[in-house]
Amino acid sequence: MSEGAAVITHDYHPHVRYQRVEGVLHQVVDRRAMLIAPAGEEVIVLNATGSAVWDALADPAGCDTDALVEQLATAFPSVATDVLSADVDAFLAELLGAGLVVRA
């Protein structure tokens, strides 16, 4: 969901909650979020789908992967739920690795 990102396969974690890391700089332009971790080492540009996930993580209490998948399933009804689940899990793992989110 970030542009140019490799697809990574992960086991789906349905009830894990994630939240944004404090201090992440972000700006949305044309439905695409640009993120800079607090360390400021790189800029990550998200596509519209990744930006929707980032928006859902705005709640300080975080959001669990099931809720994220449900939101995306509503927005993209032609995509199979298992595909969305795998994509969300891989994307969250990417954000976690980049220091942009933590498990809540």
Steps between C-alpha positions, in 0.01 A plus 500: 500500500803715501619577154781281375480268801576134463221260586581321824312193616399489867259304711183699557457630856126580524471651847828687528454874553736750345538871559707776349832587662503848649709744303439356153475786256229449241339697224226392259507621143256368241389217734861383543661526841868578531653381826828578672594303810623692806857397411448676166698250296260450208175616348237236436229587248178302533248430229131573561442163668800535729389853579157367602669258741717783636187711557336213689800487732445863606298393806736515801357166615616347174313270268503123466566320177145361480356852502748611234408206277128572547550863397694401190249227410228764498709730281620219269222238484651325197815403695484174696519537877795261526695716254416814699601326824838403359556846354408678824724274705795548265445875489483528879818295526665747261382798707613325819843435351529862389424621853171665401261286706516288815283223632253648743 
